[in-house]
Amino acid sequence: MSTKKSDSGATTQVRIAVANISADLVFETNSSVADVKSAVAAALSNGSPLTLQDSRGHEIIVAGDKIGFVDIGAATDRRVGFGAL
């Protein structure tokens, strides 16, 4: 029985910079990269809120006109220890 985080499926890491806030929002979602891209594109074109759900089931809502940038990528396993390369 394995308890590795990657066994639950592929996740996508998302980082969102919000205007006038110094810290970025960083979370993992079970949505694909294409789904996140289309949601961001729709929010930027319409000025509507960007709504995404993280891998724990929490909903993240950001005003479309307050998005500074969005960084989307596949989440990687974090390696710890002397053998991590």
PyMOL Python script that loads the backbone (N, CA, C, O; Angstrom):
from pymol import cmd

cmd.read_pdbstr("""\
ATOM      1  N   MET A   1       0.840  -1.181   0.000  1.00  0.00           N
ATOM      2  CA  MET A   1       0.000   0.000   0.000  1.00  0.00           C
ATOM      3  C   MET A   1       0.880   1.237   0.000  1.00  0.00           C
ATOM      4  O   MET A   1       1.709   1.414   0.893  1.00  0.00           O
ATOM      5  N   SER A   2       0.709   2.065  -0.965  1.00  0.00           N
ATOM      6  CA  SER A   2       1.519   3.266  -1.101  1.00  0.00           C
ATOM      7  C   SER A   2       0.694   4.488  -0.726  1.00  0.00           C
ATOM      8  O   SER A   2      -0.496   4.571  -1.031  1.00  0.00           O
ATOM      9  N   THR A   3       1.340   5.427  -0.064  1.00  0.00           N
ATOM     10  CA  THR A   3       0.648   6.657   0.330  1.00  0.00           C
ATOM     11  C   THR A   3       1.250   7.865  -0.374  1.00  0.00           C
ATOM     12  O   THR A   3       1.100   8.996   0.091  1.00  0.00           O
ATOM     13  N   LYS A   4       1.932   7.632  -1.493  1.00  0.00           N
ATOM     14  CA  LYS A   4       2.518   8.751  -2.210  1.00  0.00           C
ATOM     15  C   LYS A   4       1.438   9.697  -2.701  1.00  0.00           C
ATOM     16  O   LYS A   4       0.355   9.276  -3.108  1.00  0.00           O
ATOM     17  N   LYS A   5       1.752  10.968  -2.654  1.00  0.00           N
ATOM     18  CA  LYS A   5       0.811  11.997  -3.083  1.00  0.00           C
ATOM     19  C   LYS A   5       0.466  11.858  -4.560  1.00  0.00           C
ATOM     20  O   LYS A   5      -0.656  12.169  -4.960  1.00  0.00           O
ATOM     21  N   SER A   6       1.398  11.400  -5.369  1.00  0.00           N
ATOM     22  CA  SER A   6       1.170  11.318  -6.807  1.00  0.00           C
ATOM     23  C   SER A   6       0.241  10.181  -7.191  1.00  0.00           C
ATOM     24  O   SER A   6      -0.191  10.116  -8.342  1.00  0.00           O
ATOM     25  N   ASP A   7      -0.085   9.276  -6.262  1.00  0.00           N
ATOM     26  CA  ASP A   7      -0.985   8.178  -6.577  1.00  0.00           C
ATOM     27  C   ASP A   7      -2.412   8.643  -6.829  1.00  0.00           C
ATOM     28  O   ASP A   7      -3.171   7.936  -7.493  1.00  0.00           O
ATOM     29  N   SER A   8      -2.795   9.790  -6.329  1.00  0.00           N
ATOM     30  CA  SER A   8      -4.172  10.267  -6.462  1.00  0.00           C
ATOM     31  C   SER A   8      -4.454  10.863  -7.835  1.00  0.00           C
ATOM     32  O   SER A   8      -5.594  11.234  -8.116  1.00  0.00           O
ATOM     33  N   GLY A   9      -3.453  10.963  -8.691  1.00  0.00           N
ATOM     34  CA  GLY A   9      -3.643  11.510 -10.025  1.00  0.00           C
ATOM     35  C   GLY A   9      -2.738  12.698 -10.253  1.00  0.00           C
ATOM     36  O   GLY A   9      -2.091  13.190  -9.328  1.00  0.00           O
ATOM     37  N   ALA A  10      -2.699  13.150 -11.477  1.00  0.00           N
ATOM     38  CA  ALA A  10      -1.846  14.275 -11.825  1.00  0.00           C
ATOM     39  C   ALA A  10      -2.455  15.574 -11.320  1.00  0.00           C
ATOM     40  O   ALA A  10      -3.662  15.790 -11.421  1.00  0.00           O
ATOM     41  N   THR A  11      -1.609  16.430 -10.778  1.00  0.00           N
ATOM     42  CA  THR A  11      -2.070  17.733 -10.322  1.00  0.00           C
ATOM     43  C   THR A  11      -1.332  18.819 -11.084  1.00  0.00           C
ATOM     44  O   THR A  11      -0.255  18.592 -11.635  1.00  0.00           O
ATOM     45  N   THR A  12      -1.920  19.983 -11.106  1.00  0.00           N
ATOM     46  CA  THR A  12      -1.349  21.149 -11.759  1.00  0.00           C
ATOM     47  C   THR A  12      -1.083  22.206 -10.700  1.00  0.00           C
ATOM     48  O   THR A  12      -1.960  22.517  -9.893  1.00  0.00           O
ATOM     49  N   GLN A  13       0.124  22.759 -10.699  1.00  0.00           N
ATOM     50  CA  GLN A  13       0.452  23.817  -9.756  1.00  0.00           C
ATOM     51  C   GLN A  13       0.134  25.165 -10.399  1.00  0.00           C
ATOM     52  O   GLN A  13       0.483  25.414 -11.553  1.00  0.00           O
ATOM     53  N   VAL A  14      -0.535  26.031  -9.633  1.00  0.00           N
ATOM     54  CA  VAL A  14      -0.950  27.337 -10.134  1.00  0.00           C
ATOM     55  C   VAL A  14      -0.424  28.413  -9.180  1.00  0.00           C
ATOM     56  O   VAL A  14      -0.537  28.286  -7.961  1.00  0.00           O
ATOM     57  N   ARG A  15       0.152  29.472  -9.753  1.00  0.00           N
ATOM     58  CA  ARG A  15       0.604  30.621  -8.962  1.00  0.00           C
ATOM     59  C   ARG A  15      -0.020  31.865  -9.576  1.00  0.00           C
ATOM     60  O   ARG A  15       0.153  32.128 -10.766  1.00  0.00           O
ATOM     61  N   ILE A  16      -0.747  32.631  -8.766  1.00  0.00           N
ATOM     62  CA  ILE A  16      -1.453  33.815  -9.250  1.00  0.00           C
ATOM     63  C   ILE A  16      -0.964  35.035  -8.476  1.00  0.00           C
ATOM     64  O   ILE A  16      -0.975  35.044  -7.245  1.00  0.00           O
ATOM     65  N   ALA A  17      -0.538  36.056  -9.202  1.00  0.00           N
ATOM     66  CA  ALA A  17      -0.185  37.327  -8.593  1.00  0.00           C
ATOM     67  C   ALA A  17      -1.415  38.225  -8.662  1.00  0.00           C
ATOM     68  O   ALA A  17      -2.033  38.375  -9.716  1.00  0.00           O
ATOM     69  N   VAL A  18      -1.759  38.819  -7.522  1.00  0.00           N
ATOM     70  CA  VAL A  18      -2.927  39.689  -7.442  1.00  0.00           C
ATOM     71  C   VAL A  18      -2.436  41.128  -7.260  1.00  0.00           C
ATOM     72  O   VAL A  18      -1.539  41.379  -6.455  1.00  0.00           O
ATOM     73  N   ALA A  19      -3.019  42.072  -8.003  1.00  0.00           N
ATOM     74  CA  ALA A  19      -2.626  43.474  -7.941  1.00  0.00           C
ATOM     75  C   ALA A  19      -2.752  44.013  -6.518  1.00  0.00           C
ATOM     76  O   ALA A  19      -3.725  43.733  -5.818  1.00  0.00           O
ATOM     77  N   ASN A  20      -1.762  44.784  -6.107  1.00  0.00           N
ATOM     78  CA  ASN A  20      -1.709  45.459  -4.803  1.00  0.00           C
ATOM     79  C   ASN A  20      -1.581  44.503  -3.621  1.00  0.00           C
ATOM     80  O   ASN A  20      -1.840  44.900  -2.485  1.00  0.00           O
ATOM     81  N   ILE A  21      -1.190  43.264  -3.859  1.00  0.00           N
ATOM     82  CA  ILE A  21      -0.943  42.299  -2.786  1.00  0.00           C
ATOM     83  C   ILE A  21       0.450  41.732  -3.021  1.00  0.00           C
ATOM     84  O   ILE A  21       0.763  41.292  -4.127  1.00  0.00           O
ATOM     85  N   SER A  22       1.291  41.742  -1.982  1.00  0.00           N
ATOM     86  CA  SER A  22       2.692  41.353  -2.165  1.00  0.00           C
ATOM     87  C   SER A  22       2.896  39.847  -2.303  1.00  0.00           C
ATOM     88  O   SER A  22       3.841  39.426  -2.971  1.00  0.00           O
ATOM     89  N   ALA A  23       2.054  39.031  -1.702  1.00  0.00           N
ATOM     90  CA  ALA A  23       2.227  37.579  -1.769  1.00  0.00           C
ATOM     91  C   ALA A  23       1.402  36.995  -2.914  1.00  0.00           C
ATOM     92  O   ALA A  23       0.316  37.483  -3.226  1.00  0.00           O
ATOM     93  N   ASP A  24       1.932  35.948  -3.529  1.00  0.00           N
ATOM     94  CA  ASP A  24       1.218  35.248  -4.597  1.00  0.00           C
ATOM     95  C   ASP A  24       0.355  34.147  -4.011  1.00  0.00           C
ATOM     96  O   ASP A  24       0.651  33.624  -2.936  1.00  0.00           O
ATOM     97  N   LEU A  25      -0.707  33.795  -4.712  1.00  0.00           N
ATOM     98  CA  LEU A  25      -1.513  32.626  -4.359  1.00  0.00           C
ATOM     99  C   LEU A  25      -0.889  31.423  -5.036  1.00  0.00           C
ATOM    100  O   LEU A  25      -0.740  31.412  -6.258  1.00  0.00           O
ATOM    101  N   VAL A  26      -0.521  30.411  -4.266  1.00  0.00           N
ATOM    102  CA  VAL A  26       0.089  29.204  -4.818  1.00  0.00           C
ATOM    103  C   VAL A  26      -0.695  28.008  -4.307  1.00  0.00           C
ATOM    104  O   VAL A  26      -0.871  27.838  -3.100  1.00  0.00           O
ATOM    105  N   PHE A  27      -1.168  27.178  -5.239  1.00  0.00           N
ATOM    106  CA  PHE A  27      -1.937  25.998  -4.857  1.00  0.00           C
ATOM    107  C   PHE A  27      -1.866  24.961  -5.960  1.00  0.00           C
ATOM    108  O   PHE A  27      -1.450  25.259  -7.080  1.00  0.00           O
ATOM    109  N   GLU A  28      -2.274  23.743  -5.639  1.00  0.00           N
ATOM    110  CA  GLU A  28      -2.349  22.660  -6.610  1.00  0.00           C
ATOM    111  C   GLU A  28      -3.808  22.338  -6.874  1.00  0.00           C
ATOM    112  O   GLU A  28      -4.639  22.371  -5.967  1.00  0.00           O
ATOM    113  N   THR A  29      -4.110  22.027  -8.129  1.00  0.00           N
ATOM    114  CA  THR A  29      -5.467  21.699  -8.522  1.00  0.00           C
ATOM    115  C   THR A  29      -5.473  20.394  -9.312  1.00  0.00           C
ATOM    116  O   THR A  29      -4.473  20.031  -9.932  1.00  0.00           O
ATOM    117  N   ASN A  30      -6.585  19.705  -9.287  1.00  0.00           N
ATOM    118  CA  ASN A  30      -6.736  18.481 -10.062  1.00  0.00           C
ATOM    119  C   ASN A  30      -7.151  18.769 -11.504  1.00  0.00           C
ATOM    120  O   ASN A  30      -7.227  17.849 -12.318  1.00  0.00           O
ATOM    121  N   SER A  31      -7.419  20.028 -11.828  1.00  0.00           N
ATOM    122  CA  SER A  31      -7.782  20.426 -13.191  1.00  0.00           C
ATOM    123  C   SER A  31      -6.558  20.330 -14.094  1.00  0.00           C
ATOM    124  O   SER A  31      -5.424  20.449 -13.628  1.00  0.00           O
ATOM    125  N   SER A  32      -6.785  20.119 -15.362  1.00  0.00           N
ATOM    126  CA  SER A  32      -5.678  20.043 -16.312  1.00  0.00           C
ATOM    127  C   SER A  32      -5.154  21.452 -16.615  1.00  0.00           C
ATOM    128  O   SER A  32      -5.806  22.453 -16.318  1.00  0.00           O
ATOM    129  N   VAL A  33      -3.970  21.497 -17.208  1.00  0.00           N
ATOM    130  CA  VAL A  33      -3.374  22.772 -17.595  1.00  0.00           C
ATOM    131  C   VAL A  33      -4.282  23.506 -18.581  1.00  0.00           C
ATOM    132  O   VAL A  33      -4.445  24.722 -18.488  1.00  0.00           O
ATOM    133  N   ALA A  34      -4.871  22.773 -19.519  1.00  0.00           N
ATOM    134  CA  ALA A  34      -5.764  23.372 -20.519  1.00  0.00           C
ATOM    135  C   ALA A  34      -7.006  23.977 -19.856  1.00  0.00           C
ATOM    136  O   ALA A  34      -7.452  25.054 -20.250  1.00  0.00           O
ATOM    137  N   ASP A  35      -7.565  23.292 -18.853  1.00  0.00           N
ATOM    138  CA  ASP A  35      -8.737  23.820 -18.155  1.00  0.00           C
ATOM    139  C   ASP A  35      -8.411  25.110 -17.412  1.00  0.00           C
ATOM    140  O   ASP A  35      -9.197  26.058 -17.426  1.00  0.00           O
ATOM    141  N   VAL A  36      -7.253  25.144 -16.766  1.00  0.00           N
ATOM    142  CA  VAL A  36      -6.848  26.350 -16.032  1.00  0.00           C
ATOM    143  C   VAL A  36      -6.607  27.493 -17.006  1.00  0.00           C
ATOM    144  O   VAL A  36      -7.015  28.625 -16.749  1.00  0.00           O
ATOM    145  N   LYS A  37      -5.943  27.203 -18.129  1.00  0.00           N
ATOM    146  CA  LYS A  37      -5.692  28.242 -19.134  1.00  0.00           C
ATOM    147  C   LYS A  37      -6.990  28.834 -19.667  1.00  0.00           C
ATOM    148  O   LYS A  37      -7.102  30.052 -19.811  1.00  0.00           O
ATOM    149  N   SER A  38      -7.961  27.995 -19.959  1.00  0.00           N
ATOM    150  CA  SER A  38      -9.225  28.507 -20.500  1.00  0.00           C
ATOM    151  C   SER A  38      -9.979  29.320 -19.454  1.00  0.00           C
ATOM    152  O   SER A  38     -10.613  30.317 -19.800  1.00  0.00           O
ATOM    153  N   ALA A  39      -9.927  28.922 -18.189  1.00  0.00           N
ATOM    154  CA  ALA A  39     -10.588  29.694 -17.134  1.00  0.00           C
ATOM    155  C   ALA A  39      -9.922  31.058 -16.962  1.00  0.00           C
ATOM    156  O   ALA A  39     -10.607  32.062 -16.767  1.00  0.00           O
ATOM    157  N   VAL A  40      -8.595  31.098 -17.032  1.00  0.00           N
ATOM    158  CA  VAL A  40      -7.859  32.369 -16.912  1.00  0.00           C
ATOM    159  C   VAL A  40      -8.159  33.255 -18.118  1.00  0.00           C
ATOM    160  O   VAL A  40      -8.394  34.453 -17.958  1.00  0.00           O
ATOM    161  N   ALA A  41      -8.154  32.690 -19.311  1.00  0.00           N
ATOM    162  CA  ALA A  41      -8.436  33.469 -20.517  1.00  0.00           C
ATOM    163  C   ALA A  41      -9.840  34.067 -20.472  1.00  0.00           C
ATOM    164  O   ALA A  41     -10.036  35.221 -20.854  1.00  0.00           O
ATOM    165  N   ALA A  42     -10.810  33.293 -20.011  1.00  0.00           N
ATOM    166  CA  ALA A  42     -12.185  33.795 -19.914  1.00  0.00           C
ATOM    167  C   ALA A  42     -12.279  34.921 -18.888  1.00  0.00           C
ATOM    168  O   ALA A  42     -12.964  35.916 -19.125  1.00  0.00           O
ATOM    169  N   ALA A  43     -11.608  34.776 -17.767  1.00  0.00           N
ATOM    170  CA  ALA A  43     -11.650  35.812 -16.732  1.00  0.00           C
ATOM    171  C   ALA A  43     -10.981  37.096 -17.210  1.00  0.00           C
ATOM    172  O   ALA A  43     -11.464  38.191 -16.921  1.00  0.00           O
ATOM    173  N   LEU A  44      -9.876  36.970 -17.935  1.00  0.00           N
ATOM    174  CA  LEU A  44      -9.185  38.163 -18.422  1.00  0.00           C
ATOM    175  C   LEU A  44      -9.952  38.857 -19.537  1.00  0.00           C
ATOM    176  O   LEU A  44      -9.963  40.087 -19.596  1.00  0.00           O
ATOM    177  N   SER A  45     -10.591  38.104 -20.419  1.00  0.00           N
ATOM    178  CA  SER A  45     -11.307  38.722 -21.536  1.00  0.00           C
ATOM    179  C   SER A  45     -12.623  39.361 -21.102  1.00  0.00           C
ATOM    180  O   SER A  45     -13.006  40.410 -21.621  1.00  0.00           O
ATOM    181  N   ASN A  46     -13.313  38.735 -20.156  1.00  0.00           N
ATOM    182  CA  ASN A  46     -14.614  39.247 -19.713  1.00  0.00           C
ATOM    183  C   ASN A  46     -14.522  40.168 -18.510  1.00  0.00           C
ATOM    184  O   ASN A  46     -15.446  40.938 -18.246  1.00  0.00           O
ATOM    185  N   GLY A  47     -13.406  40.098 -17.770  1.00  0.00           N
ATOM    186  CA  GLY A  47     -13.307  40.838 -16.516  1.00  0.00           C
ATOM    187  C   GLY A  47     -14.098  40.157 -15.412  1.00  0.00           C
ATOM    188  O   GLY A  47     -14.333  40.739 -14.353  1.00  0.00           O
ATOM    189  N   SER A  48     -14.505  38.916 -15.667  1.00  0.00           N
ATOM    190  CA  SER A  48     -15.266  38.164 -14.665  1.00  0.00           C
ATOM    191  C   SER A  48     -14.304  37.535 -13.657  1.00  0.00           C
ATOM    192  O   SER A  48     -13.109  37.433 -13.931  1.00  0.00           O
ATOM    193  N   PRO A  49     -14.802  37.116 -12.505  1.00  0.00           N
ATOM    194  CA  PRO A  49     -13.923  36.485 -11.513  1.00  0.00           C
ATOM    195  C   PRO A  49     -13.351  35.163 -12.011  1.00  0.00           C
ATOM    196  O   PRO A  49     -14.027  34.392 -12.692  1.00  0.00           O
ATOM    197  N   LEU A  50     -12.092  34.918 -11.658  1.00  0.00           N
ATOM    198  CA  LEU A  50     -11.447  33.640 -11.936  1.00  0.00           C
ATOM    199  C   LEU A  50     -11.772  32.720 -10.772  1.00  0.00           C
ATOM    200  O   LEU A  50     -11.451  33.028  -9.624  1.00  0.00           O
ATOM    201  N   THR A  51     -12.398  31.608 -11.057  1.00  0.00           N
ATOM    202  CA  THR A  51     -12.790  30.650 -10.026  1.00  0.00           C
ATOM    203  C   THR A  51     -12.132  29.311 -10.323  1.00  0.00           C
ATOM    204  O   THR A  51     -12.364  28.708 -11.370  1.00  0.00           O
ATOM    205  N   LEU A  52     -11.302  28.854  -9.381  1.00  0.00           N
ATOM    206  CA  LEU A  52     -10.628  27.564  -9.500  1.00  0.00           C
ATOM    207  C   LEU A  52     -10.792  26.797  -8.196  1.00  0.00           C
ATOM    208  O   LEU A  52     -11.030  27.391  -7.144  1.00  0.00           O
ATOM    209  N   GLN A  53     -10.666  25.491  -8.267  1.00  0.00           N
ATOM    210  CA  GLN A  53     -10.775  24.649  -7.076  1.00  0.00           C
ATOM    211  C   GLN A  53      -9.446  23.959  -6.850  1.00  0.00           C
ATOM    212  O   GLN A  53      -8.883  23.374  -7.776  1.00  0.00           O
ATOM    213  N   ASP A  54      -8.928  24.022  -5.604  1.00  0.00           N
ATOM    214  CA  ASP A  54      -7.655  23.367  -5.327  1.00  0.00           C
ATOM    215  C   ASP A  54      -7.849  21.885  -5.087  1.00  0.00           C
ATOM    216  O   ASP A  54      -8.980  21.400  -5.067  1.00  0.00           O
ATOM    217  N   SER A  55      -6.757  21.160  -4.905  1.00  0.00           N
ATOM    218  CA  SER A  55      -6.818  19.703  -4.788  1.00  0.00           C
ATOM    219  C   SER A  55      -7.461  19.243  -3.485  1.00  0.00           C
ATOM    220  O   SER A  55      -7.802  18.067  -3.359  1.00  0.00           O
ATOM    221  N   ARG A  56      -7.636  20.141  -2.508  1.00  0.00           N
ATOM    222  CA  ARG A  56      -8.298  19.792  -1.252  1.00  0.00           C
ATOM    223  C   ARG A  56      -9.791  20.117  -1.279  1.00  0.00           C
ATOM    224  O   ARG A  56     -10.505  19.853  -0.311  1.00  0.00           O
ATOM    225  N   GLY A  57     -10.262  20.689  -2.390  1.00  0.00           N
ATOM    226  CA  GLY A  57     -11.678  20.997  -2.515  1.00  0.00           C
ATOM    227  C   GLY A  57     -12.040  22.430  -2.184  1.00  0.00           C
ATOM    228  O   GLY A  57     -13.218  22.784  -2.234  1.00  0.00           O
ATOM    229  N   HIS A  58     -11.064  23.274  -1.844  1.00  0.00           N
ATOM    230  CA  HIS A  58     -11.337  24.680  -1.553  1.00  0.00           C
ATOM    231  C   HIS A  58     -11.461  25.459  -2.856  1.00  0.00           C
ATOM    232  O   HIS A  58     -10.779  25.162  -3.836  1.00  0.00           O
ATOM    233  N   GLU A  59     -12.332  26.450  -2.855  1.00  0.00           N
ATOM    234  CA  GLU A  59     -12.542  27.263  -4.046  1.00  0.00           C
ATOM    235  C   GLU A  59     -11.769  28.571  -3.911  1.00  0.00           C
ATOM    236  O   GLU A  59     -11.853  29.248  -2.887  1.00  0.00           O
ATOM    237  N   ILE A  60     -11.022  28.918  -4.946  1.00  0.00           N
ATOM    238  CA  ILE A  60     -10.247  30.156  -4.990  1.00  0.00           C
ATOM    239  C   ILE A  60     -10.901  31.062  -6.014  1.00  0.00           C
ATOM    240  O   ILE A  60     -11.104  30.675  -7.165  1.00  0.00           O
ATOM    241  N   ILE A  61     -11.233  32.281  -5.581  1.00  0.00           N
ATOM    242  CA  ILE A  61     -11.891  33.250  -6.465  1.00  0.00           C
ATOM    243  C   ILE A  61     -11.058  34.529  -6.461  1.00  0.00           C
ATOM    244  O   ILE A  61     -10.775  35.091  -5.404  1.00  0.00           O
ATOM    245  N   VAL A  62     -10.668  34.984  -7.659  1.00  0.00           N
ATOM    246  CA  VAL A  62      -9.877  36.195  -7.812  1.00  0.00           C
ATOM    247  C   VAL A  62     -10.580  37.082  -8.825  1.00  0.00           C
ATOM    248  O   VAL A  62     -11.012  36.610  -9.877  1.00  0.00           O
ATOM    249  N   ALA A  63     -10.695  38.365  -8.512  1.00  0.00           N
ATOM    250  CA  ALA A  63     -11.305  39.308  -9.446  1.00  0.00           C
ATOM    251  C   ALA A  63     -10.488  39.349 -10.736  1.00  0.00           C
ATOM    252  O   ALA A  63      -9.265  39.484 -10.693  1.00  0.00           O
ATOM    253  N   GLY A  64     -11.148  39.235 -11.862  1.00  0.00           N
ATOM    254  CA  GLY A  64     -10.475  39.173 -13.154  1.00  0.00           C
ATOM    255  C   GLY A  64      -9.635  40.395 -13.466  1.00  0.00           C
ATOM    256  O   GLY A  64      -8.592  40.277 -14.110  1.00  0.00           O
ATOM    257  N   ASP A  65     -10.068  41.572 -13.020  1.00  0.00           N
ATOM    258  CA  ASP A  65      -9.310  42.789 -13.296  1.00  0.00           C
ATOM    259  C   ASP A  65      -8.161  43.009 -12.319  1.00  0.00           C
ATOM    260  O   ASP A  65      -7.427  43.988 -12.454  1.00  0.00           O
ATOM    261  N   LYS A  66      -7.988  42.128 -11.341  1.00  0.00           N
ATOM    262  CA  LYS A  66      -6.902  42.244 -10.357  1.00  0.00           C
ATOM    263  C   LYS A  66      -5.790  41.223 -10.576  1.00  0.00           C
ATOM    264  O   LYS A  66      -4.844  41.164  -9.791  1.00  0.00           O
ATOM    265  N   ILE A  67      -5.893  40.413 -11.640  1.00  0.00           N
ATOM    266  CA  ILE A  67      -4.891  39.397 -11.909  1.00  0.00           C
ATOM    267  C   ILE A  67      -3.650  40.052 -12.514  1.00  0.00           C
ATOM    268  O   ILE A  67      -3.726  40.709 -13.552  1.00  0.00           O
ATOM    269  N   GLY A  68      -2.502  39.862 -11.849  1.00  0.00           N
ATOM    270  CA  GLY A  68      -1.234  40.377 -12.367  1.00  0.00           C
ATOM    271  C   GLY A  68      -0.640  39.411 -13.375  1.00  0.00           C
ATOM    272  O   GLY A  68      -0.368  39.789 -14.514  1.00  0.00           O
ATOM    273  N   PHE A  69      -0.438  38.172 -12.965  1.00  0.00           N
ATOM    274  CA  PHE A  69       0.004  37.107 -13.858  1.00  0.00           C
ATOM    275  C   PHE A  69      -0.417  35.777 -13.279  1.00  0.00           C
ATOM    276  O   PHE A  69      -0.742  35.670 -12.096  1.00  0.00           O
ATOM    277  N   VAL A  70      -0.407  34.758 -14.133  1.00  0.00           N
ATOM    278  CA  VAL A  70      -0.739  33.399 -13.711  1.00  0.00           C
ATOM    279  C   VAL A  70       0.356  32.478 -14.239  1.00  0.00           C
ATOM    280  O   VAL A  70       0.647  32.472 -15.435  1.00  0.00           O
ATOM    281  N   ASP A  71       0.956  31.705 -13.349  1.00  0.00           N
ATOM    282  CA  ASP A  71       1.984  30.735 -13.701  1.00  0.00           C
ATOM    283  C   ASP A  71       1.380  29.352 -13.530  1.00  0.00           C
ATOM    284  O   ASP A  71       0.941  28.993 -12.437  1.00  0.00           O
ATOM    285  N   ILE A  72       1.355  28.574 -14.608  1.00  0.00           N
ATOM    286  CA  ILE A  72       0.717  27.257 -14.596  1.00  0.00           C
ATOM    287  C   ILE A  72       1.751  26.215 -14.980  1.00  0.00           C
ATOM    288  O   ILE A  72       2.480  26.385 -15.958  1.00  0.00           O
ATOM    289  N   GLY A  73       1.815  25.138 -14.213  1.00  0.00           N
ATOM    290  CA  GLY A  73       2.757  24.071 -14.545  1.00  0.00           C
ATOM    291  C   GLY A  73       2.382  22.781 -13.867  1.00  0.00           C
ATOM    292  O   GLY A  73       1.581  22.765 -12.932  1.00  0.00           O
ATOM    293  N   ALA A  74       2.961  21.705 -14.336  1.00  0.00           N
ATOM    294  CA  ALA A  74       2.712  20.405 -13.724  1.00  0.00           C
ATOM    295  C   ALA A  74       3.437  20.343 -12.395  1.00  0.00           C
ATOM    296  O   ALA A  74       4.608  20.709 -12.302  1.00  0.00           O
ATOM    297  N   ALA A  75       2.747  19.884 -11.371  1.00  0.00           N
ATOM    298  CA  ALA A  75       3.351  19.749 -10.052  1.00  0.00           C
ATOM    299  C   ALA A  75       4.369  18.619 -10.089  1.00  0.00           C
ATOM    300  O   ALA A  75       4.138  17.586 -10.718  1.00  0.00           O
ATOM    301  N   THR A  76       5.491  18.819  -9.417  1.00  0.00           N
ATOM    302  CA  THR A  76       6.537  17.806  -9.372  1.00  0.00           C
ATOM    303  C   THR A  76       6.663  17.254  -7.968  1.00  0.00           C
ATOM    304  O   THR A  76       6.337  17.928  -6.990  1.00  0.00           O
ATOM    305  N   ASP A  77       7.134  16.031  -7.875  1.00  0.00           N
ATOM    306  CA  ASP A  77       7.382  15.438  -6.565  1.00  0.00           C
ATOM    307  C   ASP A  77       8.556  16.146  -5.918  1.00  0.00           C
ATOM    308  O   ASP A  77       9.562  16.425  -6.570  1.00  0.00           O
ATOM    309  N   ARG A  78       8.423  16.433  -4.639  1.00  0.00           N
ATOM    310  CA  ARG A  78       9.504  17.073  -3.903  1.00  0.00           C
ATOM    311  C   ARG A  78      10.411  15.994  -3.352  1.00  0.00           C
ATOM    312  O   ARG A  78       9.954  15.067  -2.683  1.00  0.00           O
ATOM    313  N   ARG A  79      11.687  16.115  -3.631  1.00  0.00           N
ATOM    314  CA  ARG A  79      12.645  15.131  -3.148  1.00  0.00           C
ATOM    315  C   ARG A  79      13.352  15.678  -1.920  1.00  0.00           C
ATOM    316  O   ARG A  79      13.742  16.845  -1.876  1.00  0.00           O
ATOM    317  N   VAL A  80      13.509  14.826  -0.939  1.00  0.00           N
ATOM    318  CA  VAL A  80      14.142  15.214   0.311  1.00  0.00           C
ATOM    319  C   VAL A  80      15.202  14.183   0.650  1.00  0.00           C
ATOM    320  O   VAL A  80      14.994  12.987   0.447  1.00  0.00           O
ATOM    321  N   GLY A  81      16.325  14.630   1.159  1.00  0.00           N
ATOM    322  CA  GLY A  81      17.352  13.702   1.606  1.00  0.00           C
ATOM    323  C   GLY A  81      18.635  13.821   0.828  1.00  0.00           C
ATOM    324  O   GLY A  81      18.780  14.674  -0.047  1.00  0.00           O
ATOM    325  N   PHE A  82      19.568  12.948   1.164  1.00  0.00           N
ATOM    326  CA  PHE A  82      20.892  12.990   0.540  1.00  0.00           C
ATOM    327  C   PHE A  82      20.872  12.492  -0.898  1.00  0.00           C
ATOM    328  O   PHE A  82      21.716  12.894  -1.698  1.00  0.00           O
ATOM    329  N   GLY A  83      19.935  11.632  -1.237  1.00  0.00           N
ATOM    330  CA  GLY A  83      19.866  11.074  -2.583  1.00  0.00           C
ATOM    331  C   GLY A  83      19.093  11.933  -3.564  1.00  0.00           C
ATOM    332  O   GLY A  83      18.969  11.566  -4.732  1.00  0.00           O
ATOM    333  N   ALA A  84      18.565  13.079  -3.115  1.00  0.00           N
ATOM    334  CA  ALA A  84      17.760  13.938  -4.000  1.00  0.00           C
ATOM    335  C   ALA A  84      18.655  14.641  -4.997  1.00  0.00           C
ATOM    336  O   ALA A  84      19.583  15.353  -4.614  1.00  0.00           O
ATOM    337  N   LEU A  85      18.382  14.445  -6.263  1.00  0.00           N
ATOM    338  CA  LEU A  85      19.172  15.106  -7.309  1.00  0.00           C
ATOM    339  C   LEU A  85      18.278  15.881  -8.217  1.00  0.00           C
ATOM    340  O   LEU A  85      18.753  16.509  -9.163  1.00  0.00           O
TER     341      LEU A  85
END
""", "prot")
cmd.dss("prot")
cmd.show_as("cartoon", "prot")
cmd.util.cbc("prot")
cmd.orient("prot")
